[in-house]
């Protein structure tokens, strides 16, 4: 049996999965373009939560629009 650690340890840093930041904005879509800009700015300031959120919204927006009526300038 091992004894418990009785002192503080440095936090473990896990790598970020690259697919969390993926998402291809649909050309010509203003919403996708704005989300892509948000994702880019978040990555520059190392705000990975905001970057992942923007990427997820790009993926979701592209999927929902292409299924229903196609992508255009209006969303």
N, CA, C and O atoms as a printed pandas DataFrame, in Angstrom:
     atom_number atom_name residue_name chain_id  residue_number  x_coord  y_coord  z_coord
0              1         N          UNK        A               1    0.836   -1.173    0.000
1              2        CA          UNK        A               1    0.000    0.000    0.000
2              3         C          UNK        A               1    0.886    1.243    0.000
3              4         O          UNK        A               1    1.888    1.312    0.712
4              5         N          UNK        A               2    0.502    2.201   -0.796
5              6        CA          UNK        A               2    1.284    3.426   -0.855
6              7         C          UNK        A               2    0.724    4.444    0.125
7              8         O          UNK        A               2   -0.472    4.454    0.418
8              9         N          UNK        A               3    1.587    5.280    0.614
9             10        CA          UNK        A               3    1.108    6.318    1.529
10            11         C          UNK        A               3    0.734    7.567    0.727
11            12         O          UNK        A               3    1.334    7.844   -0.311
12            13         N          UNK        A               4   -0.251    8.312    1.208
13            14        CA          UNK        A               4   -0.704    9.498    0.477
14            15         C          UNK        A               4    0.377   10.586    0.462
15            16         O          UNK        A               4    1.224   10.655    1.352
16            17         N          UNK        A               5    0.325   11.410   -0.546
17            18        CA          UNK        A               5    1.250   12.534   -0.650
18            19         C          UNK        A               5    0.773   13.616    0.315
19            20         O          UNK        A               5   -0.403   13.978    0.326
20            21         N          UNK        A               6    1.683   14.117    1.109
21            22        CA          UNK        A               6    1.311   15.087    2.126
22            23         C          UNK        A               6    1.878   16.480    1.840
23            24         O          UNK        A               6    2.036   17.286    2.758
24            25         N          UNK        A               7    2.175   16.756    0.609
25            26        CA          UNK        A               7    2.704   18.071    0.246
26            27         C          UNK        A               7    2.115   18.487   -1.094
27            28         O          UNK        A               7    1.633   17.657   -1.866
28            29         N          UNK        A               8    2.163   19.769   -1.347
29            30        CA          UNK        A               8    1.607   20.284   -2.602
30            31         C          UNK        A               8    2.477   19.884   -3.782
31            32         O          UNK        A               8    3.703   19.822   -3.688
32            33         N          UNK        A               9    1.818   19.619   -4.878
33            34        CA          UNK        A               9    2.515   19.321   -6.119
34            35         C          UNK        A               9    2.084   20.329   -7.161
35            36         O          UNK        A               9    1.004   20.912   -7.063
36            37         N          UNK        A              10    2.922   20.535   -8.151
37            38        CA          UNK        A              10    2.556   21.449   -9.230
38            39         C          UNK        A              10    1.409   20.830  -10.034
39            40         O          UNK        A              10    1.304   19.608  -10.129
40            41         N          UNK        A              11    0.555   21.675  -10.611
41            42        CA          UNK        A              11   -0.586   21.144  -11.365
42            43         C          UNK        A              11   -0.137   20.409  -12.625
43            44         O          UNK        A              11    0.903   20.713  -13.209
44            45         N          UNK        A              12   -0.926   19.464  -13.013
45            46        CA          UNK        A              12   -0.665   18.717  -14.235
46            47         C          UNK        A              12   -1.266   19.492  -15.400
47            48         O          UNK        A              12   -2.435   19.875  -15.350
48            49         N          UNK        A              13   -0.488   19.725  -16.437
49            50        CA          UNK        A              13   -0.990   20.407  -17.624
50            51         C          UNK        A              13   -1.209   19.391  -18.731
51            52         O          UNK        A              13   -0.266   18.774  -19.226
52            53         N          UNK        A              14   -2.463   19.228  -19.108
53            54        CA          UNK        A              14   -2.807   18.286  -20.160
54            55         C          UNK        A              14   -2.788   19.003  -21.508
55            56         O          UNK        A              14   -3.146   20.178  -21.587
56            57         N          UNK        A              15   -2.376   18.312  -22.562
57            58        CA          UNK        A              15   -2.368   18.951  -23.882
58            59         C          UNK        A              15   -3.794   19.184  -24.385
59            60         O          UNK        A              15   -4.714   18.435  -24.056
60            61         N          UNK        A              16   -3.954   20.216  -25.174
61            62        CA          UNK        A              16   -5.250   20.542  -25.759
62            63         C          UNK        A              16   -5.416   19.752  -27.053
63            64         O          UNK        A              16   -4.532   19.779  -27.910
64            65         N          UNK        A              17   -6.524   19.056  -27.201
65            66        CA          UNK        A              17   -6.799   18.319  -28.438
66            67         C          UNK        A              17   -7.039   19.323  -29.563
67            68         O          UNK        A              17   -7.869   20.223  -29.436
68            69         N          UNK        A              18   -6.315   19.163  -30.653
69            70        CA          UNK        A              18   -6.414   20.078  -31.778
70            71         C          UNK        A              18   -7.793   20.160  -32.395
71            72         O          UNK        A              18   -8.182   21.214  -32.899
72            73         N          UNK        A              19   -8.542   19.066  -32.365
73            74        CA          UNK        A              19   -9.868   19.074  -32.996
74            75         C          UNK        A              19  -10.827   20.028  -32.294
75            76         O          UNK        A              19  -11.822   20.446  -32.886
76            77         N          UNK        A              20  -10.545   20.379  -31.047
77            78        CA          UNK        A              20  -11.413   21.318  -30.339
78            79         C          UNK        A              20  -11.385   22.706  -30.969
79            80         O          UNK        A              20  -12.333   23.477  -30.820
80            81         N          UNK        A              21  -10.304   23.024  -31.670
81            82        CA          UNK        A              21  -10.161   24.342  -32.287
82            83         C          UNK        A              21  -10.506   24.324  -33.771
83            84         O          UNK        A              21  -10.453   25.360  -34.433
84            85         N          UNK        A              22  -10.858   23.154  -34.294
85            86        CA          UNK        A              22  -11.158   23.046  -35.717
86            87         C          UNK        A              22  -12.588   23.486  -36.011
87            88         O          UNK        A              22  -13.460   23.464  -35.143
88            89         N          UNK        A              23  -12.792   23.873  -37.220
89            90        CA          UNK        A              23  -14.102   24.280  -37.703
90            91         C          UNK        A              23  -13.877   25.172  -38.901
91            92         O          UNK        A              23  -13.206   26.199  -38.799
92            93         N          UNK        A              24  -14.422   24.796  -40.010
93            94        CA          UNK        A              24  -14.224   25.548  -41.252
94            95         C          UNK        A              24  -15.397   26.487  -41.465
95            96         O          UNK        A              24  -16.522   26.037  -41.681
96            97         N          UNK        A              25  -15.142   27.809  -41.404
97            98        CA          UNK        A              25  -16.244   28.744  -41.655
98            99         C          UNK        A              25  -16.704   28.658  -43.105
99           100         O          UNK        A              25  -15.890   28.495  -44.015
100          101         N          UNK        A              26  -17.997   28.767  -43.311
101          102        CA          UNK        A              26  -18.557   28.711  -44.656
102          103         C          UNK        A              26  -18.273   30.042  -45.357
103          104         O          UNK        A              26  -18.594   31.104  -44.823
104          105         N          UNK        A              27  -17.670   29.988  -46.554
105          106        CA          UNK        A              27  -17.372   31.226  -47.275
106          107         C          UNK        A              27  -18.635   32.058  -47.527
107          108         O          UNK        A              27  -19.667   31.533  -47.946
108          109         N          UNK        A              28  -18.531   33.350  -47.267
109          110        CA          UNK        A              28  -19.643   34.249  -47.516
110          111         C          UNK        A              28  -20.636   34.375  -46.375
111          112         O          UNK        A              28  -21.536   35.212  -46.441
112          113         N          UNK        A              29  -20.502   33.571  -45.334
113          114        CA          UNK        A              29  -21.417   33.635  -44.198
114          115         C          UNK        A              29  -20.870   34.629  -43.177
115          116         O          UNK        A              29  -19.754   34.467  -42.682
116          117         N          UNK        A              30  -21.656   35.653  -42.865
117          118        CA          UNK        A              30  -21.212   36.682  -41.926
118          119         C          UNK        A              30  -21.062   36.130  -40.507
119          120         O          UNK        A              30  -20.147   36.524  -39.785
120          121         N          UNK        A              31  -21.942   35.235  -40.110
121          122        CA          UNK        A              31  -21.874   34.663  -38.767
122          123         C          UNK        A              31  -20.603   33.829  -38.618
123          124         O          UNK        A              31  -19.873   33.968  -37.636
124          125         N          UNK        A              32  -20.344   32.967  -39.593
125          126        CA          UNK        A              32  -19.135   32.144  -39.549
126          127         C          UNK        A              32  -17.882   33.026  -39.562
127          128         O          UNK        A              32  -16.911   32.736  -38.863
128          129         N          UNK        A              33  -17.903   34.091  -40.350
129          130        CA          UNK        A              33  -16.763   34.996  -40.415
130          131         C          UNK        A              33  -16.509   35.680  -39.082
131          132         O          UNK        A              33  -15.360   35.810  -38.659
132          133         N          UNK        A              34  -17.577   36.118  -38.417
133          134        CA          UNK        A              34  -17.435   36.764  -37.113
134          135         C          UNK        A              34  -16.914   35.772  -36.068
135          136         O          UNK        A              34  -16.057   36.116  -35.253
136          137         N          UNK        A              35  -17.430   34.551  -36.096
137          138        CA          UNK        A              35  -16.970   33.526  -35.159
138          139         C          UNK        A              35  -15.511   33.169  -35.410
139          140         O          UNK        A              35  -14.759   32.926  -34.466
140          141         N          UNK        A              36  -15.112   33.135  -36.665
141          142        CA          UNK        A              36  -13.721   32.850  -37.007
142          143         C          UNK        A              36  -12.805   33.947  -36.455
143          144         O          UNK        A              36  -11.714   33.663  -35.959
144          145         N          UNK        A              37  -13.255   35.195  -36.545
145          146        CA          UNK        A              37  -12.489   36.298  -35.981
146          147         C          UNK        A              37  -12.379   36.195  -34.466
147          148         O          UNK        A              37  -11.317   36.455  -33.900
148          149         N          UNK        A              38  -13.466   35.820  -33.812
149          150        CA          UNK        A              38  -13.439   35.634  -32.354
150          151         C          UNK        A              38  -12.477   34.520  -31.971
151          152         O          UNK        A              38  -11.717   34.648  -31.012
152          153         N          UNK        A              39  -12.514   33.430  -32.723
153          154        CA          UNK        A              39  -11.624   32.299  -32.436
154          155         C          UNK        A              39  -10.171   32.713  -32.597
155          156         O          UNK        A              39   -9.326   32.365  -31.773
156          157         N          UNK        A              40   -9.882   33.455  -33.654
157          158        CA          UNK        A              40   -8.518   33.909  -33.909
158          159         C          UNK        A              40   -8.011   34.821  -32.789
159          160         O          UNK        A              40   -6.884   34.663  -32.318
160          161         N          UNK        A              41   -8.835   35.765  -32.370
161          162        CA          UNK        A              41   -8.447   36.682  -31.289
162          163         C          UNK        A              41   -8.249   35.923  -29.973
163          164         O          UNK        A              41   -7.315   36.208  -29.223
164          165         N          UNK        A              42   -9.118   34.973  -29.701
165          166        CA          UNK        A              42   -8.999   34.182  -28.468
166          167         C          UNK        A              42   -7.702   33.369  -28.465
167          168         O          UNK        A              42   -7.044   33.251  -27.432
168          169         N          UNK        A              43   -7.341   32.816  -29.609
169          170        CA          UNK        A              43   -6.095   32.049  -29.694
170          171         C          UNK        A              43   -4.888   32.945  -29.461
171          172         O          UNK        A              43   -3.926   32.533  -28.813
172          173         N          UNK        A              44   -4.931   34.172  -29.986
173          174        CA          UNK        A              44   -3.808   35.101  -29.809
174          175         C          UNK        A              44   -3.590   35.454  -28.341
175          176         O          UNK        A              44   -2.454   35.664  -27.916
176          177         N          UNK        A              45   -4.668   35.519  -27.568
177          178        CA          UNK        A              45   -4.533   35.861  -26.154
178          179         C          UNK        A              45   -4.526   34.616  -25.255
179          180         O          UNK        A              45   -4.642   34.720  -24.034
180          181         N          UNK        A              46   -4.387   33.438  -25.881
181          182        CA          UNK        A              46   -4.327   32.153  -25.164
182          183         C          UNK        A              46   -5.561   31.893  -24.308
183          184         O          UNK        A              46   -5.465   31.299  -23.234
184          185         N          UNK        A              47   -6.701   32.331  -24.780
185          186        CA          UNK        A              47   -7.987   32.078  -24.121
186          187         C          UNK        A              47   -8.604   30.855  -24.803
187          188         O          UNK        A              47   -9.436   30.972  -25.702
188          189         N          UNK        A              48   -8.167   29.676  -24.345
189          190        CA          UNK        A              48   -8.537   28.440  -25.042
190          191         C          UNK        A              48  -10.009   28.105  -24.875
191          192         O          UNK        A              48  -10.602   27.487  -25.759
192          193         N          UNK        A              49  -10.605   28.495  -23.769
193          194        CA          UNK        A              49  -12.039   28.236  -23.582
194          195         C          UNK        A              49  -12.853   29.005  -24.623
195          196         O          UNK        A              49  -13.770   28.451  -25.229
196          197         N          UNK        A              50  -12.520   30.279  -24.829
197          198        CA          UNK        A              50  -13.246   31.094  -25.813
198          199         C          UNK        A              50  -12.972   30.601  -27.233
199          200         O          UNK        A              50  -13.872   30.599  -28.073
200          201         N          UNK        A              51  -11.733   30.184  -27.506
201          202        CA          UNK        A              51  -11.396   29.678  -28.841
202          203         C          UNK        A              51  -12.162   28.395  -29.146
203          204         O          UNK        A              51  -12.665   28.220  -30.256
204          205         N          UNK        A              52  -12.253   27.507  -28.176
205          206        CA          UNK        A              52  -12.988   26.250  -28.364
206          207         C          UNK        A              52  -14.482   26.508  -28.530
207          208         O          UNK        A              52  -15.147   25.841  -29.323
208          209         N          UNK        A              53  -15.005   27.471  -27.785
209          210        CA          UNK        A              53  -16.422   27.814  -27.898
210          211         C          UNK        A              53  -16.733   28.357  -29.282
211          212         O          UNK        A              53  -17.726   27.964  -29.895
212          213         N          UNK        A              54  -15.894   29.258  -29.779
213          214        CA          UNK        A              54  -16.105   29.817  -31.116
214          215         C          UNK        A              54  -16.004   28.730  -32.184
215          216         O          UNK        A              54  -16.804   28.709  -33.120
216          217         N          UNK        A              55  -15.033   27.831  -32.053
217          218        CA          UNK        A              55  -14.878   26.740  -33.019
218          219         C          UNK        A              55  -16.100   25.832  -33.001
219          220         O          UNK        A              55  -16.573   25.407  -34.056
220          221         N          UNK        A              56  -16.618   25.530  -31.805
221          222        CA          UNK        A              56  -17.811   24.684  -31.695
222          223         C          UNK        A              56  -19.007   25.370  -32.351
223          224         O          UNK        A              56  -19.807   24.717  -33.022
224          225         N          UNK        A              57  -19.130   26.682  -32.160
225          226        CA          UNK        A              57  -20.241   27.406  -32.772
226          227         C          UNK        A              57  -20.112   27.441  -34.294
227          228         O          UNK        A              57  -21.118   27.376  -35.000
228          229         N          UNK        A              58  -18.893   27.541  -34.803
229          230        CA          UNK        A              58  -18.683   27.487  -36.257
230          231         C          UNK        A              58  -19.150   26.136  -36.792
231          232         O          UNK        A              58  -19.873   26.063  -37.785
232          233         N          UNK        A              59  -18.727   25.072  -36.116
233          234        CA          UNK        A              59  -19.131   23.728  -36.567
234          235         C          UNK        A              59  -20.640   23.565  -36.494
235          236         O          UNK        A              59  -21.253   23.051  -37.430
236          237         N          UNK        A              60  -21.238   23.989  -35.411
237          238        CA          UNK        A              60  -22.695   23.843  -35.243
238          239         C          UNK        A              60  -23.461   24.709  -36.230
239          240         O          UNK        A              60  -24.440   24.251  -36.818
240          241         N          UNK        A              61  -23.035   25.945  -36.420
241          242        CA          UNK        A              61  -23.723   26.867  -37.315
242          243         C          UNK        A              61  -23.646   26.357  -38.748
243          244         O          UNK        A              61  -24.650   26.359  -39.461
244          245         N          UNK        A              62  -22.479   25.925  -39.171
245          246        CA          UNK        A              62  -22.318   25.397  -40.521
246          247         C          UNK        A              62  -23.180   24.183  -40.773
247          248         O          UNK        A              62  -23.769   24.049  -41.846
248          249         N          UNK        A              63  -23.263   23.289  -39.789
249          250        CA          UNK        A              63  -24.059   22.071  -39.946
250          251         C          UNK        A              63  -25.545   22.371  -39.975
251          252         O          UNK        A              63  -26.269   21.815  -40.801
252          253         N          UNK        A              64  -26.012   23.239  -39.092
253          254        CA          UNK        A              64  -27.451   23.502  -39.044
254          255         C          UNK        A              64  -27.923   24.264  -40.269
255          256         O          UNK        A              64  -29.012   23.994  -40.777
256          257         N          UNK        A              65  -27.126   25.212  -40.757
257          258        CA          UNK        A              65  -27.524   26.005  -41.924
258          259         C          UNK        A              65  -27.467   25.176  -43.203
259          260         O          UNK        A              65  -28.361   25.279  -44.043
260          261         N          UNK        A              66  -26.436   24.364  -43.361
261          262        CA          UNK        A              66  -26.314   23.606  -44.606
262          263         C          UNK        A              66  -27.404   22.544  -44.709
263          264         O          UNK        A              66  -27.823   22.206  -45.817
264          265         N          UNK        A              67  -27.867   22.017  -43.598
265          266        CA          UNK        A              67  -28.938   21.021  -43.627
266          267         C          UNK        A              67  -30.271   21.654  -43.981
267          268         O          UNK        A              67  -31.068   21.071  -44.716
268          269         N          UNK        A              68  -30.513   22.860  -43.449
269          270        CA          UNK        A              68  -31.845   23.436  -43.605
270          271         C          UNK        A              68  -32.043   24.197  -44.907
271          272         O          UNK        A              68  -33.000   23.926  -45.632
272          273         N          UNK        A              69  -31.157   25.149  -45.224
273          274        CA          UNK        A              69  -31.440   25.997  -46.366
274          275         C          UNK        A              69  -30.218   26.477  -47.135
275          276         O          UNK        A              69  -30.347   27.263  -48.074
276          277         N          UNK        A              70  -29.070   26.026  -46.760
277          278        CA          UNK        A              70  -27.869   26.500  -47.435
278          279         C          UNK        A              70  -27.326   27.728  -46.757
279          280         O          UNK        A              70  -28.022   28.369  -45.970
280          281         N          UNK        A              71  -26.099   28.059  -47.052
281          282        CA          UNK        A              71  -25.452   29.210  -46.430
282          283         C          UNK        A              71  -25.501   30.411  -47.350
283          284         O          UNK        A              71  -25.332   30.295  -48.564
284          285         N          UNK        A              72  -25.728   31.531  -46.769
285          286        CA          UNK        A              72  -25.717   32.789  -47.503
286          287         C          UNK        A              72  -25.258   33.881  -46.594
287          288         O          UNK        A              72  -24.679   33.598  -45.545
288          289         N          UNK        A              73  -25.492   35.127  -46.952
289          290        CA          UNK        A              73  -25.089   36.228  -46.113
290          291         C          UNK        A              73  -25.976   36.383  -44.899
291          292         O          UNK        A              73  -25.506   36.822  -43.850
292          293         N          UNK        A              74  -27.229   36.041  -45.010
293          294        CA          UNK        A              74  -28.145   36.188  -43.882
294          295         C          UNK        A              74  -28.094   34.934  -43.024
295          296         O          UNK        A              74  -27.914   33.828  -43.534
296          297         N          UNK        A              75  -28.251   35.111  -41.742
297          298        CA          UNK        A              75  -28.266   33.971  -40.843
298          299         C          UNK        A              75  -29.402   34.123  -39.896
299          300         O          UNK        A              75  -29.609   33.266  -39.037
